[in-house]
Amino acid sequence: QVRLVELGGGSAQVGGSLSLSCQLSEKTGRSTDLVGWFRRNSRGEEREGVAAIQRGRGSTYYGTPVKGRFLISADNAQNTVTLQMNNLKPEDAGTYYCAADRWSPALPPLKPDSYAFWGQGTQVSVSS
């Protein structure tokens, strides 16, 4: 059973930064080679793909709204994936989820349906 725990989050001002970490219970392996971050806003809309990384190859993927502001990275020795969020905007607020699954070229890395394993989520708020 793969478990994911999100750490970090909290509050920041517009233009500020926050860092989120996803701690995986499983070492780097094919079943969790792909790790992604998703978010759901306060209106409860569908989870939006923020960023994803193939832990083995280091390939990264970003949603258009966060390109150039967010950075995803993996520390395979520590089984963690970090999402560094810079230049935060009010629309970045919401619940952030970490997800993991086996990478497949047939599955879009920023679509929630591409993932079977999910964390519980962590809150991010952005104030002006």
A tleap script that builds the chain and sets N, CA, C and O, in Angstrom:
source leaprc.protein.ff14SB
mol = sequence {
  NGLN VAL ARG LEU VAL GLU LEU GLY GLY GLY
  SER ALA GLN VAL GLY GLY SER LEU SER LEU
  SER CYS GLN LEU SER GLU LYS THR GLY ARG
  SER THR ASP LEU VAL GLY TRP PHE ARG ARG
  ASN SER ARG GLY GLU GLU ARG GLU GLY VAL
  ALA ALA ILE GLN ARG GLY ARG GLY SER THR
  TYR TYR GLY THR PRO VAL LYS GLY ARG PHE
  LEU ILE SER ALA ASP ASN ALA GLN ASN THR
  VAL THR LEU GLN MET ASN ASN LEU LYS PRO
  GLU ASP ALA GLY THR TYR TYR CYS ALA ALA
  ASP ARG TRP SER PRO ALA LEU PRO PRO LEU
  LYS PRO ASP SER TYR ALA PHE TRP GLY GLN
  GLY THR GLN VAL SER VAL SER CSER
}
set mol.1.N position { 0.838 -1.184 0.000 }
set mol.1.CA position { 0.000 0.000 0.000 }
set mol.1.C position { 0.881 1.245 0.000 }
set mol.1.O position { 1.745 1.404 0.863 }
set mol.2.N position { 0.664 2.101 -0.946 }
set mol.2.CA position { 1.436 3.332 -1.046 }
set mol.2.C position { 0.736 4.425 -0.249 }
set mol.2.O position { -0.463 4.653 -0.415 }
set mol.3.N position { 1.470 5.081 0.595 }
set mol.3.CA position { 0.913 6.202 1.354 }
set mol.3.C position { 1.666 7.478 1.004 }
set mol.3.O position { 2.884 7.472 0.832 }
set mol.4.N position { 0.927 8.559 0.904 }
set mol.4.CA position { 1.517 9.857 0.614 }
set mol.4.C position { 1.070 10.844 1.680 }
set mol.4.O position { -0.102 10.879 2.057 }
set mol.5.N position { 1.999 11.631 2.156 }
set mol.5.CA position { 1.702 12.629 3.170 }
set mol.5.C position { 2.218 13.973 2.686 }
set mol.5.O position { 3.397 14.128 2.369 }
set mol.6.N position { 1.308 14.946 2.634 }
set mol.6.CA position { 1.700 16.289 2.233 }
set mol.6.C position { 2.142 17.077 3.458 }
set mol.6.O position { 1.493 17.035 4.504 }
set mol.7.N position { 3.235 17.783 3.321 }
set mol.7.CA position { 3.753 18.635 4.383 }
set mol.7.C position { 3.940 20.038 3.829 }
set mol.7.O position { 4.180 20.232 2.637 }
set mol.8.N position { 3.824 21.000 4.717 }
set mol.8.CA position { 3.988 22.386 4.302 }
set mol.8.C position { 2.639 23.050 4.141 }
set mol.8.O position { 1.680 22.696 4.827 }
set mol.9.N position { 2.564 23.985 3.264 }
set mol.9.CA position { 1.336 24.750 3.100 }
set mol.9.C position { 1.269 25.862 4.118 }
set mol.9.O position { 2.269 26.196 4.754 }
set mol.10.N position { 0.097 26.432 4.272 }
set mol.10.CA position { -0.085 27.534 5.203 }
set mol.10.C position { -0.515 28.785 4.466 }
set mol.10.O position { -1.241 28.721 3.474 }
set mol.11.N position { -0.058 29.923 4.963 }
set mol.11.CA position { -0.499 31.206 4.421 }
set mol.11.C position { 0.676 31.993 3.881 }
set mol.11.O position { 1.795 31.892 4.384 }
set mol.12.N position { 0.412 32.767 2.865 }
set mol.12.CA position { 1.415 33.657 2.303 }
set mol.12.C position { 0.700 34.857 1.705 }
set mol.12.O position { -0.499 34.820 1.431 }
set mol.13.N position { 1.455 35.901 1.516 }
set mol.13.CA position { 0.899 37.088 0.875 }
set mol.13.C position { 1.096 36.986 -0.634 }
set mol.13.O position { 1.924 36.221 -1.128 }
set mol.14.N position { 0.325 37.764 -1.327 }
set mol.14.CA position { 0.488 37.833 -2.782 }
set mol.14.C position { 1.934 38.208 -3.098 }
set mol.14.O position { 2.493 39.147 -2.531 }
set mol.15.N position { 2.516 37.452 -4.011 }
set mol.15.CA position { 3.911 37.681 -4.368 }
set mol.15.C position { 4.897 36.894 -3.528 }
set mol.15.O position { 6.092 36.865 -3.822 }
set mol.16.N position { 4.393 36.255 -2.479 }
set mol.16.CA position { 5.252 35.484 -1.590 }
set mol.16.C position { 5.491 34.067 -2.084 }
set mol.16.O position { 5.144 33.721 -3.213 }
set mol.17.N position { 6.086 33.258 -1.227 }
set mol.17.CA position { 6.444 31.888 -1.584 }
set mol.17.C position { 6.047 30.906 -0.491 }
set mol.17.O position { 6.000 31.245 0.692 }
set mol.18.N position { 5.766 29.695 -0.915 }
set mol.18.CA position { 5.519 28.576 -0.015 }
set mol.18.C position { 6.115 27.336 -0.631 }
set mol.18.O position { 6.289 27.253 -1.847 }
set mol.19.N position { 6.431 26.366 0.220 }
set mol.19.CA position { 6.968 25.098 -0.256 }
set mol.19.C position { 6.133 23.961 0.289 }
set mol.19.O position { 5.818 23.928 1.479 }
set mol.20.N position { 5.775 23.037 -0.569 }
set mol.20.CA position { 5.041 21.839 -0.181 }
set mol.20.C position { 5.916 20.621 -0.436 }
set mol.20.O position { 6.652 20.561 -1.420 }
set mol.21.N position { 5.823 19.660 0.460 }
set mol.21.CA position { 6.553 18.409 0.273 }
set mol.21.C position { 5.590 17.243 0.312 }
set mol.21.O position { 4.619 17.238 1.067 }
set mol.22.N position { 5.877 16.266 -0.510 }
set mol.22.CA position { 5.102 15.033 -0.533 }
set mol.22.C position { 6.046 13.913 -0.103 }
set mol.22.O position { 7.036 13.620 -0.774 }
set mol.23.N position { 5.720 13.300 1.024 }
set mol.23.CA position { 6.527 12.190 1.519 }
set mol.23.C position { 5.868 10.886 1.086 }
set mol.23.O position { 4.721 10.616 1.440 }
set mol.24.N position { 6.592 10.086 0.324 }
set mol.24.CA position { 6.070 8.809 -0.137 }
set mol.24.C position { 6.569 7.680 0.736 }
set mol.24.O position { 7.707 7.699 1.206 }
set mol.25.N position { 5.715 6.698 0.949 }
set mol.25.CA position { 6.093 5.577 1.797 }
set mol.25.C position { 6.913 4.549 1.044 }
set mol.25.O position { 7.488 3.639 1.643 }
set mol.26.N position { 6.965 4.695 -0.261 }
set mol.26.CA position { 7.644 3.705 -1.081 }
set mol.26.C position { 8.861 4.318 -1.756 }
set mol.26.O position { 8.826 5.461 -2.211 }
set mol.27.N position { 9.929 3.546 -1.815 }
set mol.27.CA position { 11.109 4.018 -2.507 }
set mol.27.C position { 10.829 4.158 -4.002 }
set mol.27.O position { 9.831 3.645 -4.508 }
set mol.28.N position { 11.702 4.840 -4.683 }
set mol.28.CA position { 11.513 5.048 -6.109 }
set mol.28.C position { 11.324 3.715 -6.814 }
set mol.28.O position { 12.188 2.840 -6.753 }
set mol.29.N position { 10.239 3.577 -7.453 }
set mol.29.CA position { 9.931 2.349 -8.160 }
set mol.29.C position { 8.934 2.620 -9.249 }
set mol.29.O position { 8.399 3.725 -9.345 }
set mol.30.N position { 8.674 1.633 -10.071 }
set mol.30.CA position { 7.789 1.855 -11.213 }
set mol.30.C position { 6.372 2.205 -10.769 }
set mol.30.O position { 5.683 2.956 -11.459 }
set mol.31.N position { 5.928 1.680 -9.639 }
set mol.31.CA position { 4.539 1.923 -9.234 }
set mol.31.C position { 4.302 3.347 -8.788 }
set mol.31.O position { 3.154 3.790 -8.750 }
set mol.32.N position { 5.344 4.074 -8.451 }
set mol.32.CA position { 5.178 5.483 -8.051 }
set mol.32.C position { 6.196 6.348 -8.765 }
set mol.32.O position { 6.705 7.317 -8.201 }
set mol.33.N position { 6.488 6.001 -9.994 }
set mol.33.CA position { 7.479 6.774 -10.739 }
set mol.33.C position { 6.958 8.168 -11.068 }
set mol.33.O position { 7.731 9.120 -11.175 }
set mol.34.N position { 5.666 8.278 -11.223 }
set mol.34.CA position { 5.062 9.573 -11.549 }
set mol.34.C position { 4.417 10.152 -10.306 }
set mol.34.O position { 3.576 9.509 -9.679 }
set mol.35.N position { 4.803 11.345 -9.953 }
set mol.35.CA position { 4.229 12.039 -8.799 }
set mol.35.C position { 3.733 13.399 -9.262 }
set mol.35.O position { 4.443 14.131 -9.953 }
set mol.36.N position { 2.535 13.722 -8.883 }
set mol.36.CA position { 1.956 14.986 -9.308 }
set mol.36.C position { 1.370 15.763 -8.156 }
set mol.36.O position { 1.049 15.202 -7.108 }
set mol.37.N position { 1.233 17.043 -8.355 }
set mol.37.CA position { 0.546 17.923 -7.413 }
set mol.37.C position { -0.701 18.459 -8.092 }
set mol.37.O position { -0.672 18.898 -9.241 }
set mol.38.N position { -1.791 18.410 -7.350 }
set mol.38.CA position { -3.069 18.913 -7.834 }
set mol.38.C position { -3.641 19.873 -6.807 }
set mol.38.O position { -3.222 19.871 -5.650 }
set mol.39.N position { -4.588 20.686 -7.220 }
set mol.39.CA position { -5.223 21.579 -6.264 }
set mol.39.C position { -6.704 21.694 -6.564 }
set mol.39.O position { -7.156 21.545 -7.700 }
set mol.40.N position { -7.443 21.967 -5.491 }
set mol.40.CA position { -8.865 22.222 -5.613 }
set mol.40.C position { -9.144 23.551 -4.938 }
set mol.40.O position { -8.743 23.763 -3.794 }
set mol.41.N position { -9.829 24.450 -5.635 }
set mol.41.CA position { -10.048 25.771 -5.057 }
set mol.41.C position { -11.201 25.753 -4.054 }
set mol.41.O position { -11.841 24.723 -3.840 }
set mol.42.N position { -11.451 26.904 -3.450 }
set mol.42.CA position { -12.459 27.000 -2.394 }
set mol.42.C position { -13.860 26.751 -2.906 }
set mol.42.O position { -14.760 26.465 -2.117 }
set mol.43.N position { -14.067 26.853 -4.208 }
set mol.43.CA position { -15.404 26.596 -4.763 }
set mol.43.C position { -15.623 25.102 -4.958 }
set mol.43.O position { -16.701 24.681 -5.377 }
set mol.44.N position { -14.616 24.309 -4.658 }
set mol.44.CA position { -14.768 22.866 -4.749 }
set mol.44.C position { -14.800 22.326 -6.161 }
set mol.44.O position { -15.332 21.244 -6.408 }
set mol.45.N position { -14.239 23.068 -7.075 }
set mol.45.CA position { -14.248 22.625 -8.463 }
set mol.45.C position { -13.295 21.439 -8.640 }
set mol.45.O position { -12.571 21.068 -7.716 }
set mol.46.N position { -13.304 20.867 -9.806 }
set mol.46.CA position { -12.485 19.691 -10.102 }
set mol.46.C position { -11.015 19.970 -9.834 }
set mol.46.O position { -10.531 21.082 -10.046 }
set mol.47.N position { -10.319 18.953 -9.367 }
set mol.47.CA position { -8.901 19.103 -9.097 }
set mol.47.C position { -8.143 19.486 -10.365 }
set mol.47.O position { -8.334 18.900 -11.431 }
set mol.48.N position { -7.293 20.468 -10.217 }
set mol.48.CA position { -6.503 21.005 -11.334 }
set mol.48.C position { -5.074 20.510 -11.221 }
set mol.48.O position { -4.472 20.574 -10.149 }
set mol.49.N position { -4.534 20.022 -12.314 }
set mol.49.CA position { -3.146 19.586 -12.328 }
set mol.49.C position { -2.205 20.767 -12.255 }
set mol.49.O position { -2.274 21.673 -13.086 }
set mol.50.N position { -1.319 20.766 -11.263 }
set mol.50.CA position { -0.383 21.871 -11.063 }
set mol.50.C position { 0.982 21.535 -11.655 }
set mol.50.O position { 1.515 22.284 -12.475 }
set mol.51.N position { 1.537 20.414 -11.237 }
set mol.51.CA position { 2.854 20.006 -11.728 }
set mol.51.C position { 3.022 18.514 -11.492 }
set mol.51.O position { 2.356 17.928 -10.639 }
set mol.52.N position { 3.910 17.912 -12.250 }
set mol.52.CA position { 4.191 16.483 -12.092 }
set mol.52.C position { 5.630 16.215 -12.464 }
set mol.52.O position { 6.258 16.986 -13.189 }
set mol.53.N position { 6.142 15.104 -11.955 }
set mol.53.CA position { 7.533 14.745 -12.240 }
set mol.53.C position { 7.656 13.235 -12.352 }
set mol.53.O position { 7.061 12.490 -11.572 }
set mol.54.N position { 8.429 12.795 -13.323 }
set mol.54.CA position { 8.810 11.384 -13.408 }
set mol.54.C position { 10.070 11.237 -12.576 }
set mol.54.O position { 11.122 11.761 -12.944 }
set mol.55.N position { 9.977 10.539 -11.473 }
set mol.55.CA position { 11.084 10.522 -10.517 }
set mol.55.C position { 12.335 9.869 -11.092 }
set mol.55.O position { 13.451 10.264 -10.755 }
set mol.56.N position { 12.164 8.900 -11.934 }
set mol.56.CA position { 13.326 8.211 -12.473 }
set mol.56.C position { 14.084 9.039 -13.498 }
set mol.56.O position { 15.311 9.127 -13.447 }
set mol.57.N position { 13.357 9.643 -14.424 }
set mol.57.CA position { 13.995 10.392 -15.514 }
set mol.57.C position { 14.161 11.864 -15.180 }
set mol.57.O position { 14.995 12.547 -15.775 }
set mol.58.N position { 13.364 12.363 -14.222 }
set mol.58.CA position { 13.435 13.773 -13.891 }
set mol.58.C position { 12.627 14.669 -14.800 }
set mol.58.O position { 12.711 15.892 -14.687 }
set mol.59.N position { 11.843 14.093 -15.704 }
set mol.59.CA position { 10.999 14.902 -16.590 }
set mol.59.C position { 9.913 15.599 -15.772 }
set mol.59.O position { 9.315 15.006 -14.874 }
set mol.60.N position { 9.674 16.859 -16.096 }
set mol.60.CA position { 8.694 17.642 -15.350 }
set mol.60.C position { 7.608 18.176 -16.275 }
set mol.60.O position { 7.812 18.367 -17.473 }
set mol.61.N position { 6.438 18.409 -15.665 }
set mol.61.CA position { 5.279 18.894 -16.394 }
set mol.61.C position { 4.612 19.959 -15.532 }
set mol.61.O position { 4.530 19.815 -14.312 }
set mol.62.N position { 4.137 21.023 -16.164 }
set mol.62.CA position { 3.523 22.124 -15.416 }
set mol.62.C position { 2.218 22.554 -16.068 }
set mol.62.O position { 2.071 22.552 -17.290 }
set mol.63.N position { 1.277 22.922 -15.207 }
set mol.63.CA position { 0.048 23.510 -15.709 }
set mol.63.C position { 0.326 24.940 -16.157 }
set mol.63.O position { 1.195 25.615 -15.605 }
set mol.64.N position { -0.408 25.389 -17.149 }
set mol.64.CA position { -0.165 26.719 -17.710 }
set mol.64.C position { -0.205 27.831 -16.660 }
set mol.64.O position { 0.637 28.728 -16.712 }
set mol.65.N position { -1.144 27.813 -15.709 }
set mol.65.CA position { -1.215 28.923 -14.744 }
set mol.65.C position { 0.006 29.059 -13.834 }
set mol.65.O position { 0.210 30.117 -13.238 }
set mol.66.N position { 0.821 28.009 -13.717 }
set mol.66.CA position { 1.935 28.069 -12.766 }
set mol.66.C position { 3.293 28.054 -13.441 }
set mol.66.O position { 4.315 28.152 -12.761 }
set mol.67.N position { 3.331 27.934 -14.750 }
set mol.67.CA position { 4.612 27.895 -15.456 }
set mol.67.C position { 5.418 29.155 -15.169 }
set mol.67.O position { 4.908 30.273 -15.238 }
set mol.68.N position { 6.689 28.945 -14.845 }
set mol.68.CA position { 7.566 30.067 -14.545 }
set mol.68.C position { 7.500 30.534 -13.104 }
set mol.68.O position { 8.316 31.352 -12.680 }
set mol.69.N position { 6.523 30.018 -12.334 }
set mol.69.CA position { 6.391 30.425 -10.929 }
set mol.69.C position { 6.613 29.270 -9.971 }
set mol.69.O position { 7.171 29.455 -8.889 }
set mol.70.N position { 6.177 28.073 -10.360 }
set mol.70.CA position { 6.310 26.900 -9.507 }
set mol.70.C position { 7.417 26.000 -10.031 }
set mol.70.O position { 7.701 25.967 -11.228 }
set mol.71.N position { 8.039 25.269 -9.104 }
set mol.71.CA position { 9.103 24.338 -9.473 }
set mol.71.C position { 8.903 23.032 -8.726 }
set mol.71.O position { 8.792 23.026 -7.500 }
set mol.72.N position { 8.856 21.924 -9.458 }
set mol.72.CA position { 8.717 20.618 -8.832 }
set mol.72.C position { 10.058 19.897 -8.913 }
set mol.72.O position { 10.752 19.953 -9.928 }
set mol.73.N position { 10.405 19.219 -7.824 }
set mol.73.CA position { 11.666 18.493 -7.795 }
set mol.73.C position { 11.503 17.241 -6.947 }
set mol.73.O position { 10.600 17.154 -6.115 }
set mol.74.N position { 12.380 16.279 -7.166 }
set mol.74.CA position { 12.311 15.016 -6.438 }
set mol.74.C position { 13.637 14.726 -5.759 }
set mol.74.O position { 14.705 14.930 -6.336 }
set mol.75.N position { 13.556 14.254 -4.546 }
set mol.75.CA position { 14.717 13.744 -3.825 }
set mol.75.C position { 14.466 12.257 -3.611 }
set mol.75.O position { 13.799 11.862 -2.655 }
set mol.76.N position { 15.000 11.444 -4.500 }
set mol.76.CA position { 14.685 10.018 -4.457 }
set mol.76.C position { 15.309 9.318 -3.254 }
set mol.76.O position { 14.797 8.294 -2.802 }
set mol.77.N position { 16.391 9.851 -2.740 }
set mol.77.CA position { 17.003 9.258 -1.550 }
set mol.77.C position { 16.099 9.433 -0.334 }
set mol.77.O position { 16.077 8.581 0.554 }
set mol.78.N position { 15.355 10.534 -0.293 }
set mol.78.CA position { 14.452 10.820 0.818 }
set mol.78.C position { 13.002 10.468 0.504 }
set mol.78.O position { 12.125 10.618 1.355 }
set mol.79.N position { 12.749 9.997 -0.721 }
set mol.79.CA position { 11.377 9.665 -1.134 }
set mol.79.C position { 10.439 10.852 -0.994 }
set mol.79.O position { 9.302 10.704 -0.547 }
set mol.80.N position { 10.913 12.014 -1.372 }
set mol.80.CA position { 10.081 13.210 -1.285 }
set mol.80.C position { 10.038 13.925 -2.636 }
set mol.80.O position { 10.979 13.874 -3.428 }
set mol.81.N position { 8.929 14.580 -2.857 }
set mol.81.CA position { 8.753 15.444 -4.015 }
set mol.81.C position { 8.312 16.801 -3.498 }
set mol.81.O position { 7.341 16.905 -2.749 }
set mol.82.N position { 9.020 17.825 -3.894 }
set mol.82.CA position { 8.767 19.171 -3.381 }
set mol.82.C position { 8.185 20.067 -4.469 }
set mol.82.O position { 8.597 20.027 -5.628 }
set mol.83.N position { 7.233 20.858 -4.063 }
set mol.83.CA position { 6.662 21.868 -4.959 }
set mol.83.C position { 6.986 23.235 -4.368 }
set mol.83.O position { 6.428 23.621 -3.341 }
set mol.84.N position { 7.871 23.948 -5.003 }
set mol.84.CA position { 8.228 25.306 -4.590 }
set mol.84.C position { 7.334 26.279 -5.335 }
set mol.84.O position { 7.329 26.319 -6.566 }
set mol.85.N position { 6.585 27.055 -4.586 }
set mol.85.CA position { 5.621 27.977 -5.185 }
set mol.85.C position { 6.079 29.410 -4.949 }
set mol.85.O position { 6.172 29.857 -3.805 }
set mol.86.N position { 6.358 30.118 -6.012 }
set mol.86.CA position { 6.843 31.489 -5.932 }
set mol.86.C position { 5.865 32.440 -6.602 }
set mol.86.O position { 5.029 32.037 -7.411 }
set mol.87.N position { 5.990 33.708 -6.245 }
set mol.87.CA position { 5.132 34.745 -6.821 }
set mol.87.C position { 3.666 34.323 -6.751 }
set mol.87.O position { 2.956 34.311 -7.757 }
set mol.88.N position { 3.240 33.983 -5.563 }
set mol.88.CA position { 1.893 33.467 -5.372 }
set mol.88.C position { 0.829 34.496 -5.711 }
set mol.88.O position { 0.995 35.695 -5.487 }
set mol.89.N position { -0.268 33.993 -6.258 }
set mol.89.CA position { -1.407 34.823 -6.631 }
set mol.89.C position { -2.630 34.352 -5.847 }
set mol.89.O position { -2.653 33.218 -5.369 }
set mol.90.N position { -3.638 35.199 -5.710 }
set mol.90.CA position { -4.854 34.782 -4.974 }
set mol.90.C position { -5.471 33.496 -5.530 }
set mol.90.O position { -6.007 32.687 -4.774 }
set mol.91.N position { -5.396 33.313 -6.823 }
set mol.91.CA position { -5.995 32.129 -7.433 }
set mol.91.C position { -5.199 30.855 -7.165 }
set mol.91.O position { -5.639 29.768 -7.538 }
set mol.92.N position { -4.043 30.970 -6.529 }
set mol.92.CA position { -3.281 29.778 -6.145 }
set mol.92.C position { -3.808 29.156 -4.850 }
set mol.92.O position { -3.412 28.047 -4.489 }
set mol.93.N position { -4.682 29.853 -4.162 }
set mol.93.CA position { -5.207 29.338 -2.900 }
set mol.93.C position { -6.075 28.107 -3.141 }
set mol.93.O position { -6.734 27.983 -4.173 }
set mol.94.N position { -6.060 27.200 -2.161 }
set mol.94.CA position { -6.877 26.007 -2.267 }
set mol.94.C position { -6.265 24.864 -1.488 }
set mol.94.O position { -5.325 25.047 -0.715 }
set mol.95.N position { -6.814 23.685 -1.703 }
set mol.95.CA position { -6.278 22.482 -1.101 }
set mol.95.C position { -5.376 21.790 -2.119 }
set mol.95.O position { -5.783 21.521 -3.250 }
set mol.96.N position { -4.167 21.513 -1.705 }
set mol.96.CA position { -3.184 20.898 -2.597 }
set mol.96.C position { -3.021 19.418 -2.237 }
set mol.96.O position { -2.878 19.054 -1.070 }
set mol.97.N position { -3.047 18.601 -3.248 }
set mol.97.CA position { -2.945 17.155 -3.085 }
set mol.97.C position { -1.734 16.618 -3.833 }
set mol.97.O position { -1.411 17.062 -4.935 }
set mol.98.N position { -1.085 15.668 -3.215 }
set mol.98.CA position { -0.018 14.923 -3.860 }
set mol.98.C position { -0.595 13.596 -4.342 }
set mol.98.O position { -1.418 12.981 -3.665 }
set mol.99.N position { -0.156 13.169 -5.512 }
set mol.99.CA position { -0.645 11.910 -6.070 }
set mol.99.C position { 0.516 11.158 -6.718 }
set mol.99.O position { 1.504 11.763 -7.133 }
set mol.100.N position { 0.387 9.846 -6.799 }
set mol.100.CA position { 1.455 9.041 -7.383 }
set mol.100.C position { 0.874 7.838 -8.124 }
set mol.100.O position { -0.192 7.330 -7.779 }
set mol.101.N position { 1.588 7.405 -9.130 }
set mol.101.CA position { 1.204 6.198 -9.858 }
set mol.101.C position { 2.322 5.829 -10.819 }
set mol.101.O position { 3.335 6.521 -10.930 }
set mol.102.N position { 2.113 4.756 -11.487 }
set mol.102.CA position { 3.059 4.314 -12.499 }
set mol.102.C position { 2.963 5.236 -13.701 }
set mol.102.O position { 1.866 5.595 -14.129 }
set mol.103.N position { 4.110 5.621 -14.244 }
set mol.103.CA position { 4.073 6.480 -15.426 }
set mol.103.C position { 3.714 5.661 -16.656 }
set mol.103.O position { 4.148 4.521 -16.822 }
set mol.104.N position { 2.922 6.267 -17.498 }
set mol.104.CA position { 2.565 5.640 -18.754 }
set mol.104.C position { 2.451 6.718 -19.816 }
set mol.104.O position { 1.879 7.775 -19.549 }
set mol.105.N position { 2.975 6.487 -21.006 }
set mol.105.CA position { 2.846 7.505 -22.064 }
set mol.105.C position { 1.408 7.721 -22.489 }
set mol.105.O position { 1.095 8.722 -23.135 }
set mol.106.N position { 0.529 6.796 -22.135 }
set mol.106.CA position { -0.876 6.932 -22.519 }
set mol.106.C position { -1.681 7.766 -21.528 }
set mol.106.O position { -2.824 8.129 -21.805 }
set mol.107.N position { -1.092 8.069 -20.380 }
set mol.107.CA position { -1.834 8.793 -19.345 }
set mol.107.C position { -1.277 10.194 -19.160 }
set mol.107.O position { -0.094 10.341 -18.854 }
set mol.108.N position { -2.081 11.212 -19.333 }
set mol.108.CA position { -1.615 12.591 -19.149 }
set mol.108.C position { -1.160 12.831 -17.719 }
set mol.108.O position { -1.921 12.539 -16.796 }
set mol.109.N position { 0.018 13.336 -17.492 }
set mol.109.CA position { 0.530 13.493 -16.124 }
set mol.109.C position { -0.178 14.562 -15.299 }
set mol.109.O position { -0.005 14.594 -14.081 }
set mol.110.N position { -0.961 15.430 -15.912 }
set mol.110.CA position { -1.657 16.471 -15.160 }
set mol.110.C position { -3.158 16.225 -15.084 }
set mol.110.O position { -3.932 17.143 -14.812 }
set mol.111.N position { -3.556 15.003 -15.322 }
set mol.111.CA position { -4.968 14.644 -15.181 }
set mol.111.C position { -5.159 13.775 -13.943 }
set mol.111.O position { -4.424 12.804 -13.762 }
set mol.112.N position { -6.120 14.098 -13.095 }
set mol.112.CA position { -6.322 13.319 -11.856 }
set mol.112.C position { -6.555 11.827 -12.114 }
set mol.112.O position { -6.135 10.991 -11.314 }
set mol.113.N position { -7.208 11.495 -13.203 }
set mol.113.CA position { -7.517 10.098 -13.498 }
set mol.113.C position { -6.279 9.266 -13.788 }
set mol.113.O position { -6.363 8.040 -13.862 }
set mol.114.N position { -5.131 9.913 -13.953 }
set mol.114.CA position { -3.894 9.186 -14.221 }
set mol.114.C position { -3.263 8.635 -12.943 }
set mol.114.O position { -2.235 7.962 -12.998 }
set mol.115.N position { -3.876 8.920 -11.801 }
set mol.115.CA position { -3.270 8.565 -10.516 }
set mol.115.C position { -4.212 7.713 -9.666 }
set mol.115.O position { -5.416 7.961 -9.593 }
set mol.116.N position { -3.625 6.705 -9.030 }
set mol.116.CA position { -4.402 5.849 -8.132 }
set mol.116.C position { -4.168 6.172 -6.664 }
set mol.116.O position { -5.040 5.920 -5.832 }
set mol.117.N position { -3.016 6.722 -6.336 }
set mol.117.CA position { -2.653 6.956 -4.931 }
set mol.117.C position { -2.664 8.459 -4.646 }
set mol.117.O position { -2.109 9.259 -5.400 }
set mol.118.N position { -3.315 8.818 -3.533 }
set mol.118.CA position { -3.505 10.221 -3.201 }
set mol.118.C position { -3.227 10.479 -1.726 }
set mol.118.O position { -3.458 9.623 -0.873 }
set mol.119.N position { -2.724 11.684 -1.447 }
set mol.119.CA position { -2.594 12.128 -0.075 }
set mol.119.C position { -3.883 12.780 0.391 }
set mol.119.O position { -4.859 12.863 -0.354 }
set mol.120.N position { -3.874 13.241 1.638 }
set mol.120.CA position { -5.064 13.829 2.244 }
set mol.120.C position { -5.244 15.302 1.918 }
set mol.120.O position { -6.337 15.846 2.079 }
set mol.121.N position { -4.192 15.941 1.465 }
set mol.121.CA position { -4.286 17.342 1.086 }
set mol.121.C position { -3.765 18.273 2.159 }
set mol.121.O position { -3.751 17.937 3.343 }
set mol.122.N position { -3.336 19.447 1.729 }
set mol.122.CA position { -2.882 20.485 2.648 }
set mol.122.C position { -3.358 21.830 2.127 }
set mol.122.O position { -3.435 22.050 0.918 }
set mol.123.N position { -3.676 22.732 3.056 }
set mol.123.CA position { -4.280 24.003 2.687 }
set mol.123.C position { -3.240 25.072 2.376 }
set mol.123.O position { -2.212 25.184 3.044 }
set mol.124.N position { -3.537 25.843 1.354 }
set mol.124.CA position { -2.727 27.002 0.987 }
set mol.124.C position { -3.658 28.194 0.876 }
set mol.124.O position { -4.660 28.146 0.164 }
set mol.125.N position { -3.325 29.259 1.580 }
set mol.125.CA position { -4.097 30.488 1.452 }
set mol.125.C position { -3.163 31.615 1.041 }
set mol.125.O position { -2.000 31.657 1.440 }
set mol.126.N position { -3.691 32.521 0.242 }
set mol.126.CA position { -2.908 33.648 -0.264 }
set mol.126.C position { -3.697 34.915 -0.010 }
set mol.126.O position { -4.835 35.046 -0.461 }
set mol.127.N position { -3.106 35.831 0.698 }
set mol.127.CA position { -3.797 37.063 1.057 }
set mol.127.C position { -3.113 38.267 0.426 }
set mol.127.O position { -1.905 38.274 0.190 }
set mol.128.N position { -3.919 39.275 0.165 }
set mol.128.CA position { -3.374 40.490 -0.450 }
set mol.128.C position { -3.044 41.515 0.608 }
set mol.128.O position { -2.574 42.606 0.285 }
savepdb mol mol.pdb
quit
